[in-house]
Amino acid sequence: MERLSATVWLGSKAATMWFDHVDMDQRSALQIVGWAGHAKELLAGKMRPEKRRVLEIGIDALRA
């Protein structure tokens, strides 16, 4: 559950402020750590719809 929460948070708009604070581009950082792969793995499991949506939106955004 901690992995799910961390992955969702990293891909969320709430994390944008943290990335800005440390002067990193969120999109680039997520690509470097392979975030989309982790998110896709997690989507196979059960989770609340709002967490699923954050993962889906994040994956779509990284594809663009």
C-alpha positions in Angstrom: 0.0 0.0 0.0 2.9 2.4 0.7 4.2 1.9 -2.9 0.8 2.7 -4.3 0.5 5.9 -2.2 4.0 7.0 -3.1 3.5 6.4 -6.8 0.1 8.2 -6.8 1.6 11.1 -4.9 4.6 11.5 -7.2 2.2 11.6 -10.2 -0.2 14.0 -8.6 -0.7 17.8 -9.0 0.1 18.0 -5.3 3.6 16.9 -5.9 4.1 19.6 -8.5 4.8 22.2 -5.7 7.5 19.9 -4.2 9.2 19.4 -7.6 9.1 23.2 -8.2 10.7 23.7 -4.8 13.6 21.4 -5.5 13.9 23.0 -9.0 13.1 19.8 -10.9 10.7 19.2 -13.8 8.1 16.7 -12.6 7.7 15.1 -16.0 11.4 14.6 -16.5 11.9 13.2 -13.0 9.0 10.7 -13.5 10.5 9.6 -16.8 14.0 9.1 -15.2 12.6 6.9 -12.4 10.4 4.9 -14.8 7.3 6.0 -13.0 4.9 4.9 -15.8 6.1 1.3 -15.6 5.4 1.3 -11.8 2.0 2.9 -12.4 1.1 0.3 -15.0 2.0 -2.5 -12.6 -0.1 -1.0 -9.8 -3.1 -0.5 -12.1 -3.5 -4.3 -12.2 -4.4 -4.3 -8.5 -7.3 -3.0 -6.5 -7.4 0.7 -5.5 -9.8 3.6 -5.0 -11.1 5.1 -8.2 -9.4 8.5 -7.5 -6.0 6.9 -7.2 -6.6 4.9 -10.4 -7.5 8.1 -12.2 -4.2 9.8 -11.1 -2.2 6.9 -12.4 -4.1 6.8 -15.7 -3.8 10.6 -16.2 -0.1 10.5 -15.4 0.6 7.6 -17.8 -1.3 9.5 -20.5 0.6 12.7 -19.8 4.0 11.0 -20.1 3.0 9.4 -23.4 2.3 12.9 -24.9 
